[in-house]
Amino acid sequence: MVTVTVTYCEAADYNQAPTIIQKNSVNLSRLVTVTARKPKKQDAKVNRRAYRLPALLLLAVVSAGCGSDKKAEETSPTIRMAVEFTSHSACGHIAREKGWFEEEGIHLETYDSYVTGMALAAALSRGDIDAAYICLIPAINAYANGGVHIRIVAGVHKYGYGLVVNPEKVKSVKDLERPDIRIGVAREGSPTDALFHKMMEKFDLDKKKILPRVRRMNPPKLLLALKMGQIDAGMICEQYPTMSENLGFKVLLDARDLWPEMQGSVLVVRDDLIEKHPEIVRKLVKVTSRATRFINEHPDEAGRIVASALSVTGEKVFPLKAAEAAAKLKITPQALTKSLAKRLDCTVEVDEKMIQKTIDYMKALGYIKKEFKAADILELEYLHEK
């Protein structure tokens, strides 16, 4: 850091000299400290213009010195990132809070949150996003049905879903067949709907008895419906099952019970980001790995950070109606810590065979029209470099 003293002859302006110079230079605060010296009597004998010249020269020198920084900022691309407004995207929330994206030179033009992975997938289809932390099944939907050119470059977590029930009305999974039991699940094609089908198959439940009574709703609305007694059970994504326990509800089953090694969420990037800026993709994977390690090593702090991120008002959270429902629910650090440490298995590793099984199951359920090879959507070379 260099300190430069400027003598400015116009008595009315000498206090403004630092401001004038700083307004006309680039990133001056990072390179130079500017102070102003009030003119002395002997200075008055000198033509004012003679003192303006050094100041102008200073501007030129500082601007030239900052040119490389400006050029770097202009050439370094900005990316549009999106995350799910849940504990599933904990690594993104943590990396942003810790400043790890900036540390790696990743400039985020936008950082938008979506209450559901399905809404995020729709945004991907519109071309609004370059990189996203998203549940696997919506990512596959975007790729297969939306024609979105994306690749999975890292995992984020396994599991992360659960069947929540009112323990006074639902004692066992078999009770879901009763005609008086009201059930909430997200829309067809969602991860929770797929897991709900897994549950019915595993416990040999009659789908014809159950599916006509299923009410389709997003996660925060589902938990609010449970709280208000409008439904008796629901398949829902984390952090909501853990939050439900604080309201007196019971997590009867979680994803581990229904789908061993289930891939929960992944980091996806658009193909053109890989083609044009592979170094940015490499850094995104690096940051994701770092944040995932942090979650496993510091679960309490991770819980506090994510709880704070999910409690922020004024952030861009979509869809708006779902965001309004989410705002009515209290999110605590304790619930987020438990969600991350107990209900999710946070890891960047990706099992290609599990991705293929998910694709095949989605085809069997009619979520996607055509099967495809898992290798078509995977780009794991950056993960293997770590």
LUMMIZA-193910 format. One line per 5 residues: number of its first residue (from 1); their letters; for each residue x negated, y negated, z of N, C-alpha, C, O. Coordinates in pm, whole numbers. Atoms other than C-alpha are relative to their C-alpha. Layout:
# LUMMIZA-193910
NUM = A = X:Y:Z:X:Y:Z:X:Y:Z:X:Y:Z | ... .
***
This chain:
# LUMMIZA-193910
1 = MVTVT = -85:119:0:0:0:0:-88:-123:0:-180:-133:81 | 78:123:12:-140:-341:-102:86:-116:43:204:-122:7 | -71:121:-40:-40:-670:59:-52:-116:-82:-172:-142:-83 | 38:113:84:-42:-968:-175:64:-125:55:185:-128:80 | -52:128:-46:-5:-1327:-53:10:-94:-118:-87:-113:-192 .
6 = VTYCE = -24:89:112:145:-1568:-302:23:-141:52:106:-162:141 | -25:140:-31:119:-1946:-273:87:-57:-110:50:-54:-227 | -94:53:98:415:-2108:-445:18:-147:28:61:-184:137 | 12:143:-25:388:-2485:-490:130:-73:24:132:-177:90 | -125:71:-19:755:-2575:-500:49:27:141:87:139:175 .
11 = AADYN = -30:-16:-142:833:-2636:-135:135:65:23:152:140:120 | -135:-55:-19:1197:-2543:-179:6:148:-31:103:216:4 | -7:-137:48:1104:-2205:-326:-95:96:70:-85:217:48 | 103:-91:-48:814:-2066:-125:54:114:83:-2:223:82 | -58:-110:-79:1035:-1866:110:67:104:-89:91:217:-47 .
16 = QAPTI = -68:-91:90:1201:-1711:-193:-97:82:-84:-57:172:-157 | 98:-65:87:878:-1596:-353:5:152:5:7:215:-100 | -5:-147:-2:890:-1235:-226:123:54:-70:116:153:-144 | -123:-45:62:1251:-1203:-335:-6:-12:-151:33:79:-224 | 11:23:144:1183:-1353:-676:-87:105:-65:-51:161:-168 .
21 = IQKNS = 93:-98:57:889:-1122:-736:58:140:4:49:214:-93 | -54:-135:-12:1062:-812:-606:115:25:-96:133:137:-144 | -111:-18:94:1366:-872:-823:-47:21:-142:25:76:-225 | 51:-8:136:1146:-885:-1129:-106:107:-18:-178:106:-118 | 97:-108:13:933:-579:-1065:69:133:21:184:137:66 .
26 = VNLSR = -58:-133:-6:992:-206:-1070:-59:78:116:-180:94:125 | 47:-80:-114:972:-1:-750:-114:-69:76:-208:-4:121 | 107:76:-64:761:-277:-598:-24:44:142:-138:49:188 | 14:-34:-142:831:-166:-243:-87:121:22:-142:139:131 | 81:-119:-15:648:159:-308:-149:-27:-20:-233:55:15 .
31 = LVTVT = 139:26:36:328:-13:-422:-60:-121:69:-181:-123:96 | 58:126:-45:291:-361:-278:93:-69:98:215:-65:83 | -74:85:-92:401:-577:12:-31:-144:-36:-148:-183:-44 | 20:138:43:452:-939:-90:37:-94:113:145:-81:171 | -30:104:-99:430:-1231:153:-19:-134:-68:-82:-143:-173 .
36 = ARKPK = 13:134:57:451:-1603:88:-71:-91:99:-46:-84:219 | 69:98:-85:220:-1877:221:52:-137:-37:55:-175:-154 | -47:136:23:359:-2224:262:-114:-87:-51:-225:-79:2 | 106:83:56:163:-2477:53:-65:-90:105:2:-147:190 | 74:93:-84:-107:-2670:232:-11:-134:-71:21:-145:-190 .
41 = KQDAK = 7:133:60:-171:-3038:172:-88:-3:-123:-53:-66:-223 | 89:2:115:-464:-2974:-59:61:66:-122:20:40:-235 | -64:-65:113:-240:-2757:-271:80:-99:-84:100:-79:-204 | -84:96:69:-31:-3060:-361:-74:-70:-113:-11:-122:-205 | 79:66:104:-319:-3198:-571:-6:83:-128:-46:34:-234 .
46 = VNRRA = 7:-89:114:-292:-2903:-802:134:6:-70:239:9:-6 | -124:-6:78:-39:-2889:-1081:79:126:38:22:234:53 | -85:-113:-39:257:-2666:-988:-14:117:-95:-12:233:-54 | 5:-106:100:224:-2474:-1310:-121:90:21:-119:208:-14 | 120:-81:-23:-123:-2359:-1209:28:110:101:-38:214:99 .
51 = YRLPA = -31:-101:-101:32:-2170:-920:108:97:-47:123:207:7 | -100:-92:53:312:-2023:-1119:-68:111:-79:-19:224:-82 | 69:-97:83:64:-1847:-1345:-45:123:78:-19:235:32 | 39:-120:-75:-87:-1617:-1075:121:86:37:115:209:35 | -119:-77:-37:261:-1521:-966:52:80:-118:91:196:-104 .
56 = LLLLA = -45:-71:120:358:-1434:-1321:-94:113:-35:-51:220:-77 | 97:-105:25:35:-1240:-1362:22:117:95:9:233:57 | -26:-105:-99:117:-1051:-1043:117:87:-46:113:209:-35 | -114:-76:50:452:-956:-1190:-41:94:-111:2:209:-116 | 44:-83:112:285:-829:-1502:-81:118:46:-63:229:-4 .
61 = VVSAG = 85:-107:-52:29:-626:-1306:84:105:70:67:225:49 | -83:-94:-75:288:-475:-1075:89:79:-94:105:200:-79 | -87:-70:94:523:-396:-1362:-77:104:-78:-27:214:-103 | 82:-96:74:241:-231:-1553:-36:118:87:-37:232:41 | 36:-107:-92:138:-34:-1247:113:94:26:93:212:54 .
66 = CGSDK = -118:-83:-25:490:91:-1207:50:66:-127:145:145:-122 | -49:-53:127:530:179:-1571:6:149:-4:100:207:-58 | 2:-146:3:433:539:-1521:114:58:81:172:160:43 | -113:-47:-81:692:577:-1244:131:-13:-78:214:77:-79 | -124:23:75:961:423:-1462:15:100:-112:124:153:-136 .
71 = KAEET = -3:-96:110:868:645:-1753:37:138:50:114:210:-14 | -29:-132:-56:878:953:-1530:147:13:35:208:117:12 | -140:-5:-37:1221:860:-1401:90:11:-123:193:79:-121 | -81:-3:120:1349:806:-1754:-4:136:-68:96:180:-126 | 14:-128:69:1214:1137:-1886:51:116:83:88:220:27 .
76 = SPTIR = -50:-107:-85:1317:1345:-1585:152:2:-9:215:-99:22 | -145:-2:23:1675:1459:-1658:80:-2:130:33:44:234 | -94:-10:-112:1967:1413:-1424:94:115:-32:125:141:-148 | -91:-111:22:2197:1708:-1375:129:-20:79:130:-84:184 | -131:6:-65:2562:1738:-1284:22:132:72:34:237:10 .
81 = MAVEF = -13:-122:-81:2602:1984:-999:139:7:63:200:-95:94 | -127:-22:-68:2915:2135:-850:-14:117:96:-93:209:73 | 3:-105:-102:2974:2352:-545:143:30:43:236:-46:16 | -129:-29:-62:3262:2524:-374:4:-64:138:-96:-68:208 | -17:71:-127:3399:2339:-72:21:101:112:122:97:184 .
86 = TSHSA = -6:-107:-100:3329:2638:153:-140:33:47:-239:-24:-1 | 131:-45:-47:3049:2808:342:-73:79:-108:-193:102:-96 | 64:-73:110:2982:3004:20:-112:-81:-63:-211:-25:-110 | 100:87:62:2785:2704:-108:-93:-64:103:-145:-173:81 | 80:55:-109:2592:2653:215:-139:-43:-46:-189:-148:-3 .
91 = CGHIA = 136:35:41:2254:2654:42:-3:-133:-74:-99:-209:-61 | -6:129:69:2360:2363:-179:18:-115:97:-50:-217:85 | -23:105:-99:2492:2160:114:-127:-26:83:-160:-141:112 | 121:14:-82:2175:2226:315:-113:-65:-80:-180:-156:-30 | 106:58:83:1936:2147:29:23:-148:-24:-71:-227:-26 .
96 = REKGW = -31:142:22:2115:1820:-34:-27:-81:126:-87:-189:120 | 21:70:-127:2110:1721:333:-148:-14:33:-191:-118:83 | 144:0:-31:1741:1809:368:-83:-78:-102:-201:-104:-79 | 74:73:103:1645:1621:53:-89:87:-85:-185:38:-146 | 87:-93:73:1499:1930:-111:16:-12:-151:-79:15:-226 .
101 = FEEEG = -15:22:144:1647:1856:-453:-92:-114:-44:-166:-100:-141 | 84:115:34:1477:1515:-459:-147:35:13:-229:-8:-68 | 139:-39:-23:1158:1666:-321:-57:76:-121:-176:65:-151 | 43:-76:117:1143:1893:-626:17:-78:-130:-9:-26:-239 | -18:80:120:1223:1610:-864:128:30:-75:138:2:-195 .
106 = IHLET = -130:-29:61:1579:1726:-930:93:-117:31:128:-140:147 | -84:118:-17:1795:1417:-983:146:38:-26:182:73:-139 | -141:-38:12:2165:1484:-919:83:-121:-42:99:-216:34 | -89:107:47:2388:1261:-1129:133:7:74:188:-96:113 | -123:-21:-77:2694:1411:-960:-17:124:87:-95:214:56 .
111 = YDSYV = -2:-116:-89:2755:1653:-675:145:13:47:182:-39:152 | -142:-10:-27:3122:1746:-680:35:133:65:-31:235:42 | -44:-120:-72:3305:1996:-461:138:43:-50:223:-40:-82 | -128:-57:43:3590:2226:-559:49:96:106:-26:181:154 | -56:-80:-108:3822:2388:-308:3:148:-36:-6:234:52 .
116 = TGMAL = 0:-140:44:3838:2707:-516:-100:20:-114:-132:-73:-188 | 89:-33:110:3601:2883:-751:71:-7:-134:9:-35:-236 | -76:6:125:3879:2897:-1010:7:-143:-53:-3:-164:-174 | -1:140:42:3902:2517:-1015:-138:-41:-52:-149:-117:-148 | 137:28:45:3524:2500:-1047:-24:60:-138:-87:-2:-224 .
121 = AAALS = 15:-65:130:3536:2746:-1337:67:-82:-110:16:-90:-222 | -69:85:98:3786:2519:-1513:-85:-121:-35:-90:-163:-151 | 88:114:25:3546:2227:-1473:-119:41:-86:-163:-36:-171 | 106:-53:85:3270:2441:-1622:47:9:-145:-27:-23:-238 | -55:-16:134:3494:2510:-1919:14:-134:-71:5:-141:-194 .
126 = RGDID = -12:134:59:3542:2135:-1973:-135:-60:-36:-142:-163:-103 | 132:53:28:3167:2086:-1992:-44:-108:96:-135:-185:65 | 31:106:-96:3156:1865:-1682:-120:31:89:-164:-55:164 | 97:-46:-99:2886:2064:-1502:-120:66:-69:-104:138:-167 | 123:-63:51:2524:2167:-1569:-44:118:85:-99:215:33 .
131 = AAYIC = 40:-106:-93:2464:2383:-1261:103:8:112:162:-93:151 | -103:-15:-102:2692:2528:-995:-28:118:91:-83:220:50 | -8:-111:-95:2710:2740:-683:146:43:-2:234:-31:42 | -136:-43:27:3018:2946:-762:15:149:28:-81:225:15 | -26:-143:-21:3179:3280:-674:-19:75:-132:8:22:-239 .
136 = LIPAI = 32:-77:120:3082:3555:-915:119:18:-93:106:-4:-214 | -115:-30:86:3431:3641:-1040:46:-122:-81:71:-107:-200 | -31:118:82:3521:3282:-1145:-107:-30:-103:-76:-77:-213 | 109:22:96:3179:3257:-1311:17:92:-121:-1:50:-235 | -23:-95:110:3254:3570:-1515:121:-43:-82:121:-32:-205 .
141 = NAYAN = -118:50:72:3597:3429:-1601:-36:-114:-95:8:-117:-210 | 40:115:83:3439:3107:-1729:-78:46:-122:-60:-6:-232 | 83:-52:109:3192:3304:-1939:83:79:-101:72:58:-222 | -73:-92:88:3431:3566:-2077:124:-61:-62:152:-40:-180 | -126:56:49:3756:3373:-2109:-12:-144:-49:56:-185:-143 .
146 = GGVHI = 14:140:38:3641:3013:-2131:-107:-25:-104:-118:-135:-157 | 105:17:99:3351:3075:-2365:-111:-94:44:-178:-154:-40 | 101:91:-52:3120:2877:-2138:-137:67:-7:-154:180:40 | 135:-55:15:2753:2932:-2217:-80:-24:128:-152:-123:140 | 70:9:-129:2617:2991:-1867:-78:128:25:-52:232:-36 .
151 = RIVAG = 76:-116:-43:2368:3224:-1708:-11:-2:152:-23:-107:215 | 24:-15:-143:2338:3357:-1355:-151:7:19:-217:96:-36 | 145:4:-19:1987:3268:-1239:-42:42:141:-161:64:167 | 32:-44:-137:2009:3363:-869:129:34:72:237:-12:36 | -113:-26:-87:2238:3505:-607:5:-107:108:-88:-187:122 .
156 = VHKYG = -15:92:-113:2365:3304:-311:36:78:127:-23:56:233 | -37:-85:-114:2534:3557:-83:80:119:-49:130:120:-162 | -91:-112:21:2716:3888:-67:119:-18:95:110:-90:195 | -121:-1:-83:3066:3938:79:59:-141:12:48:-222:-80 | -55:135:-20:3244:3633:226:150:-12:-17:199:-119:-53 .
161 = YGLVV = -146:2:11:3615:3728:223:58:88:109:-10:176:162 | -60:-82:-103:3861:3876:469:152:-1:-4:213:-94:-57 | -146:-7:-15:4219:3986:537:34:-51:140:-3:10:240 | -39:62:-127:4363:3762:808:147:30:26:230:21:-64 | -139:-36:-33:4681:3865:991:44:-65:130:-38:-101:216 .
166 = NPEKV = -61:35:-127:4917:3752:1261:8:130:80:87:218:45 | 7:-128:-72:4838:4026:1518:130:43:65:147:160:100 | -128:-36:-59:5188:4011:1660:92:69:-102:185:140:-63 | -87:-58:103:5340:4118:1328:-67:108:-83:-1:198:-135 | 73:-98:82:5067:4315:1150:-103:71:87:-201:10:131 .
171 = KSVKD = 91:-79:-85:4897:4592:1346:-97:83:-83:-209:111:-39 | 83:-83:86:4759:4796:1057:20:-42:-145:115:-114:-177 | -11:34:142:4701:4766:683:132:54:-57:192:-8:-145 | -124:-62:49:5000:4995:626:121:-91:21:220:-81:-52 | -111:91:-27:5225:4727:774:26:-96:-116:135:-154:-126 .
176 = LERPD = -18:92:113:5172:4521:458:108:48:-96:160:-31:-176 | -107:-53:86:5421:4750:283:139:-36:51:237:-25:-22 | -131:32:-56:5700:4640:515:61:-119:-74:-10:-216:-103 | -64:107:78:5953:4418:332:7:-135:71:24:-239:7 | -10:126:-74:5955:4157:610:-135:-72:14:-140:-183:65 .
181 = IRIGV = 134:61:-13:5579:4087:592:-28:-88:-121:-26:-43:-236 | 28:99:105:5496:3773:395:-152:-13:-15:-225:-27:83 | 144:-7:27:5153:3770:229:-43:-114:-92:27:-149:-187 | 57:105:85:4937:3494:82:-132:44:-62:-217:101:6 | 123:-31:72:4665:3543:-180:-17:-108:-107:81:-164:-156 .
186 = AREGS = 24:94:110:4501:3312:-433:48:59:-132:85:176:-138 | -57:-40:130:4606:3332:-796:-70:122:-59:-181:157:-20 | 56:-114:71:4549:3632:-1020:-129:-42:-71:-137:-151:-128 | 128:33:61:4192:3644:-1147:-101:-55:98:-216:-79:62 | 89:55:-103:4045:3512:-823:-72:113:74:-29:229:67 .
191 = PTDAL = 69:-103:-78:3796:3697:-599:89:65:106:84:186:128 | -85:-57:-106:4053:3736:-322:108:89:-59:148:187:4 | -99:-87:64:4308:3881:-564:-64:134:-36:-4:239:-18 | 72:-124:33:4048:4134:-684:-21:84:125:-3:206:123 | 23:-72:-125:3966:4224:-325:130:55:57:132:161:119 .
196 = FHKMM = -131:-47:-45:4336:4253:-244:37:129:-73:92:221:-12 | -24:-124:76:4367:4513:-521:-90:112:50:-46:227:60 | 91:-100:-57:4061:4694:-383:58:58:128:53:178:152 | -59:-43:-127:4234:4707:-45:118:93:-24:129:197:41 | -117:-84:26:4558:4846:-186:-41:136:-53:22:237:-20 .
201 = EKFDL = 48:-127:55:4365:5113:-375:-67:85:107:-45:206:114 | 73:-76:-102:4144:5212:-83:94:62:102:74:175:146 | -93:-48:-102:4434:5247:160:127:61:-60:224:87:11 | -110:-67:70:4668:5397:-100:134:-68:31:233:-2:63 | -122:76:-22:4926:5121:-59:80:-9:-130:23:-2:-239 .
206 = DKKKI = -89:8:116:5224:5090:-292:0:-143:-54:59:-233:7 | 8:135:58:5152:4792:-517:138:-55:-37:161:-175:-29 | -133:45:39:5513:4781:-632:77:-58:118:163:-145:102 | -66:52:-120:5624:4721:-275:-63:-132:46:5:-217:104 | 74:113:-57:5359:4460:-199:-8:-121:-93:21:-233:-51 .
211 = LPRVR = 29:113:90:5283:4247:-506:117:-95:-22:95:-216:-32 | -111:95:19:5636:4104:-557:16:-98:117:77:-204:100 | -14:87:-117:5613:3954:-206:-121:-92:21:-123:-171:116 | 121:81:-16:5272:3792:-254:27:-144:-46:80:-167:-155 | -12:142:34:5275:3412:-249:-139:-52:-38:-235:-33:35 .
216 = RMNPP = 128:47:50:5000:3249:-451:-30:-140:54:50:-232:36 | 38:129:-58:4818:2966:-274:-150:-9:20:-218:93:32 | 143:20:-19:4473:2815:-232:-38:22:146:50:25:232 | 44:-36:-136:4263:2889:81:48:-92:112:104:-42:209 | -46:83:-112:4339:2581:297:151:4:17:201:2:129 .
221 = KLLLA = -146:-9:-10:4708:2599:213:41:132:63:138:137:139 | -30:-132:-57:4706:2969:303:-17:-2:152:68:48:225 | 23:4:-144:4556:2904:645:103:-88:69:149:-56:179 | -105:85:-56:4801:2621:707:134:74:5:210:58:100 | -124:-78:2:5087:2854:607:2:103:112:106:126:174 .
226 = LKMGQ = 11:-92:-114:4964:3111:859:27:-74:130:103:-28:215 | -12:80:-122:4939:2843:1124:145:-42:26:189:-48:141 | -138:47:-12:5295:2724:1055:101:115:1:222:91:8 | -89:-115:-5:5436:3079:1054:74:27:-130:175:97:-130 | -66:-19:129:5527:3071:685:-40:131:-67:33:183:-151 .
231 = IDAGM = 44:-131:47:5325:3386:607:-57:77:119:-85:19:224 | 47:-86:-109:5206:3679:817:-138:57:-24:-202:107:69 | 131:-55:33:4889:3786:636:-51:-66:-127:27:-118:-207 | 56:58:122:4651:3665:370:-143:43:-23:-221:56:71 | 138:-25:39:4335:3754:182:-61:-135:-36:-6:-208:-118 .
236 = ICEQY = 50:137:9:4111:3450:199:-153:-1:6:-215:90:61 | 147:12:2:3752:3333:146:-50:-68:126:21:-145:191 | 65:69:-110:3512:3226:415:-17:-148:-37:-37:-180:-154 | 6:-10:-142:3495:2998:617:136:18:67:145:19:190 | -136:1:-54:3872:3029:659:33:120:90:102:100:190 .
241 = PTMSE = -26:-109:-94:3888:3381:813:-59:-27:138:5:-1:240 | 63:30:-129:3643:3273:1082:74:-113:71:93:-107:192 | -77:109:-59:3836:2950:1138:132:51:55:181:1:157 | -131:-51:-43:4158:3150:1170:-6:63:138:92:61:213 | 14:-64:-132:4023:3333:1474:14:-102:112:62:-70:220 .
246 = NLGFK = -15:105:-100:4010:3003:1660:146:-42:17:182:-109:114 | -143:31:-6:4383:2971:1588:82:117:52:205:110:57 | -69:-115:-56:4466:3311:1736:31:111:-98:99:207:-62 | -23:-105:98:4472:3516:1418:-114:102:2:-217:80:66 | 98:-109:-3:4281:3838:1353:-49:31:-142:29:36:-237 .
251 = VLLDA = 56:-46:127:4044:3935:1073:7:152:2:-77:219:64 | -25:-144:-4:4175:4286:1011:-103:76:-83:-146:185:-45 | 100:-60:88:3933:4365:727:-85:-111:-59:-38:-222:-80 | 78:96:79:3643:4189:562:-57:72:-122:-37:192:-140 | 45:-54:128:3471:4241:229:-88:124:16:-87:212:-69 .
256 = RDLWP = 86:-117:-23:3221:4488:377:81:129:9:36:236:-31 | -86:-118:-16:3510:4723:457:59:46:-133:98:162:-147 | -73:-29:123:3648:4709:104:-87:16:-123:-53:91:-215 | 81:2:121:3367:4653:-144:-148:-7:39:-205:-116:43 | 141:-1:-42:3015:4761:-33:-90:-69:-102:-80:-44:-222 .
261 = EMQGS = 97:74:83:2739:4532:-169:67:-98:-95:8:-138:-196 | -71:96:86:2999:4298:-320:-80:-128:-15:-119:-190:84 | 67:128:27:2828:4001:-486:101:-111:21:204:-116:-46 | -92:109:-29:2991:3691:-343:-14:-116:-97:67:-132:-188 | 22:117:85:2850:3377:-504:-135:5:-68:-224:81:-29 .
266 = VLVVR = 123:4:80:2578:3295:-755:-31:-144:-39:54:-232:-30 | 40:127:59:2384:3003:-896:4:17:-151:-66:102:-206 | -7:-6:146:2475:2945:-1260:-48:-132:-59:-33:-237:2 | 40:120:74:2330:2700:-1512:43:17:-145:58:129:-194 | -36:-5:142:2428:2612:-1866:-121:40:-83:-235:12:-47 .
271 = DDLIE = 108:-45:89:2226:2763:-2148:-89:-114:-46:-211:-99:-55 | 81:110:53:2118:2423:-2277:-96:-56:104:-199:-113:68 | 94:43:-103:1960:2340:-1941:-121:92:1:-235:47:18 | 111:-96:9:1752:2657:-1967:-87:-30:-122:-210:-26:-114 | 74:22:125:1656:2576:-2326:-80:-130:2:-193:-134:-45 .
276 = KHPEI = 65:132:5:1572:2208:-2276:-87:-30:121:-188:-99:110 | 72:34:-122:1453:2194:-1916:-18:123:90:37:127:200 | 19:-121:-81:1342:2537:-1790:-66:-29:135:-45:45:231 | 65:33:-127:1131:2368:-1522:101:-42:105:80:-18:224 | -105:38:-94:1448:2225:-1365:70:124:53:101:132:172 .
281 = VRKLV = -62:-126:-42:1605:2571:-1357:-90:71:100:-44:123:202 | 97:-64:-89:1291:2707:-1197:3:-66:139:-3:3:241 | -4:73:-127:1308:2437:-929:132:23:74:133:30:197 | -130:-29:-63:1679:2500:-866:-4:135:70:48:149:182 | 13:-133:-62:1603:2866:-798:-90:-9:123:-62:54:225 .
286 = KVTSR = 92:16:-113:1315:2764:-571:71:-64:119:56:-18:232 | -74:68:-107:1537:2528:-371:104:93:60:123:94:182 | -101:-94:-48:1810:2791:-346:-62:106:91:-6:140:195 | 71:-98:-82:1561:3046:-212:-39:-60:134:-26:4:238 | 42:68:-123:1432:2796:42:118:-22:93:108:0:214 .
291 = ATRFI = -118:26:-82:1781:2704:161:57:130:58:105:132:171 | -49:-129:-48:1882:3070:190:-85:51:116:-32:103:214 | 88:-38:-112:1579:3143:407:32:-83:123:34:-32:235 | -32:89:-113:1669:2844:622:126:47:72:131:47:195 | -125:-48:-61:2021:2979:679:-27:121:89:24:128:201 .
296 = NEHPD = 29:-122:-76:1886:3315:795:-90:-25:120:-79:45:221 | 95:28:-109:1614:3164:1014:54:-101:101:14:-100:217 | -53:105:-88:1812:2871:1160:152:-7:-13:205:-109:-58 | -146:-4:21:2181:2974:1164:77:-110:72:176:-160:21 | -72:104:-75:2285:2723:1430:-10:-135:-70:91:-204:-86 .
301 = EAGRI = 16:128:70:2138:2423:1250:71:4:-135:132:-94:-177 | -69:-15:129:2269:2556:920:150:-20:18:215:-85:-63 | -142:16:-28:2616:2578:1073:38:-144:23:143:-189:-24 | -28:142:-25:2597:2217:1192:-2:-80:-130:85:-165:-154 | 12:74:127:2485:2090:852:119:26:-90:177:-67:-146 .
306 = VASAL = -110:-36:90:2751:2278:658:134:-50:55:219:-96:-21 | -123:52:-60:3027:2185:904:14:-149:-27:123:-197:-58 | -1:144:28:2932:1821:860:32:-26:-147:110:-116:-179 | -24:18:144:2927:1855:480:146:26:-37:201:-40:-125 | -138:-36:31:3273:2013:480:101:-86:74:222:-71:55 .
311 = SVTGE = -88:89:-75:3414:1749:714:-3:-142:-54:71:-228:-6 | 18:135:54:3309:1446:507:123:-40:-79:172:35:-164 | -111:55:79:3591:1230:377:-57:-99:-100:-163:-157:-78 | 47:94:101:3556:1018:68:-87:64:-106:-117:0:-207 | 78:-70:102:3349:1277:-118:94:45:-112:216:51:-94 .
316 = KVFPL = -80:-51:111:3466:1404:-455:31:147:24:-57:233:10 | -44:-137:-24:3663:1716:-370:124:25:-85:221:-52:-79 | -109:-29:93:3894:1876:-626:53:142:22:-20:227:73 | -106:93:38:4179:1953:-680:44:-84:119:26:-43:234 | -30:95:-106:4309:1658:-479:100:54:102:84:33:222 .
321 = KAAEA = -100:-54:-93:4613:1836:-332:-61:104:92:-30:109:211 | 67:-101:-82:4399:2125:-213:-94:-66:99:-108:-21:212 | 91:73:-88:4149:1878:-69:77:-62:117:28:-65:229 | -84:58:-106:4430:1710:126:38:107:102:41:80:222 | -32:-110:-91:4528:2047:272:-122:36:85:-109:61:205 .
326 = AAKLK = 123:-34:-73:4165:2120:367:-30:-102:108:-83:-67:213 | 29:107:-96:4140:1785:545:82:14:128:49:-47:229 | -85:-18:-118:4414:1895:786:-54:106:95:-1:124:205 | 56:-108:-81:4200:2179:921:-129:-43:67:-214:-106:4 | 120:37:-74:3936:2132:1188:-111:102:-25:-93:222:-7 .
331 = ITPQA = 115:-85:27:3595:2268:1095:-105:-24:107:-149:-137:127 | 98:14:-108:3352:2335:1380:-133:63:-38:-137:159:-116 | 131:-61:25:2978:2407:1372:-5:146:44:-69:228:-21 | 2:-137:-50:3039:2722:1576:64:97:-101:14:207:-124 | -67:-85:99:3282:2860:1317:-88:19:-124:-94:129:-179 .
336 = LTKSL = 86:-11:119:3041:2783:1032:-122:86:27:-165:161:-60 | 114:-85:-35:2749:2944:1214:40:147:-4:-33:230:-58 | -47:-138:2:2952:3261:1265:30:46:-142:0:159:-179 | -30:-34:139:3072:3253:905:-126:36:-77:-130:135:-149 | 125:-22:73:2716:3229:772:-76:121:51:-132:198:-28 .
341 = AKRLD = 83:-106:-59:2556:3474:1014:68:136:3:1:239:-5 | -71:-126:-18:2829:3739:1048:80:45:-122:91:165:-148 | -93:-36:107:3058:3727:746:-64:-6:-139:-11:51:-235 | 72:7:126:2809:3645:470:-137:65:17:-196:60:125 | 138:-49:4:2486:3818:377:-73:-90:-99:-69:-67:-220 .
346 = CTVEV = 60:102:86:2287:3523:244:-130:51:-61:-228:75:10 | 116:-50:72:2039:3640:-19:6:-47:-145:114:-61:-202 | 5:41:141:1924:3528:-364:-10:119:-94:-2:103:-216 | 15:-119:83:1882:3884:-486:131:33:-74:240:11:-22 | -115:-37:83:2114:4005:-763:-20:142:-51:-125:176:-105 .
351 = DEKMI = 3:-138:47:2194:4368:-843:77:7:-132:199:-11:-135 | -64:-4:132:2265:4406:-1214:110:105:-6:213:83:-71 | -102:-105:0:2457:4729:-1154:129:-49:67:239:-16:21 | -118:52:-67:2690:4551:-911:72:-103:-87:194:-109:-88 | -61:96:92:2747:4271:-1162:80:74:-107:191:34:-142 .
356 = QKTID = -70:-79:103:2839:4534:-1422:127:62:56:230:65:-13 | -119:-58:-62:3081:4705:-1182:109:-106:16:228:-77:-1 | -98:108:-15:3247:4370:-1119:64:-34:-134:186:-52:-142 | -52:26:135:3282:4302:-1491:100:108:-40:208:79:-92 | -86:-113:37:3432:4648:-1545:132:-4:78:238:25:23 .
361 = YMKAL = -121:4:-81:3678:4605:-1257:90:-115:-44:212:-101:-46 | -79:113:50:3787:4265:-1386:72:36:-129:186:-5:-151 | -64:-44:125:3857:4421:-1724:116:94:32:222:87:-31 | -105:-95:-38:4058:4699:-1557:123:-72:55:236:-27:35 | -111:76:-57:4270:4440:-1374:63:-96:-102:167:-156:-74 .
366 = GYIKK = -54:90:102:4324:4241:-1693:-44:-143:14:12:-232:-51 | 50:137:-18:4130:3935:-1577:-72:-50:-125:-61:-167:-162 | 72:35:122:3912:3939:-1889:45:92:-113:88:205:-88 | -51:-76:115:3997:4059:-2239:-97:108:-46:-57:217:-86 | 99:-94:50:3672:4229:-2330:-110:21:103:-150:-71:174 .
371 = EFKAA = 117:-28:-84:3397:4400:-2138:-125:-50:-70:-127:-67:-192 | 130:36:57:3039:4292:-2188:-109:49:94:-81:85:208 | 112:-46:-80:2697:4388:-2060:-42:-108:100:-48:-226:67 | 43:94:-103:2585:4228:-1735:-124:-78:-43:-140:-195:-9 | 123:66:46:2252:4150:-1900:29:-124:-84:-54:-214:-93 .
376 = DILEL = -35:115:84:2436:3906:-2129:16:-128:81:-3:-238:28 | -25:118:-83:2513:3672:-1839:-112:-24:101:-110:-123:174 | 109:11:-98:2196:3728:-1634:-126:-58:-62:-161:-26:-176 | 130:56:38:1873:3528:-1659:-81:-9:129:-89:-114:192 | 61:-12:-132:1670:3645:-1360:-152:-18:0:-217:9:102 .
381 = EYLHE = 145:14:5:1316:3569:-1475:-51:-105:99:-160:-91:154 | 41:104:-94:1304:3256:-1258:2:52:143:-80:14:226 | -9:-60:-133:1410:3457:-955:-118:91:26:-170:95:137 | 112:-93:-16:1138:3713:-1014:-133:-73:13:-232:-15:60 | 123:78:-12:878:3434:-1031:-28:-42:142:-142:-69:178 .
386 = K = 15:55:-135:940:3333:-671:-97:81:84:-120:47:201 .
***
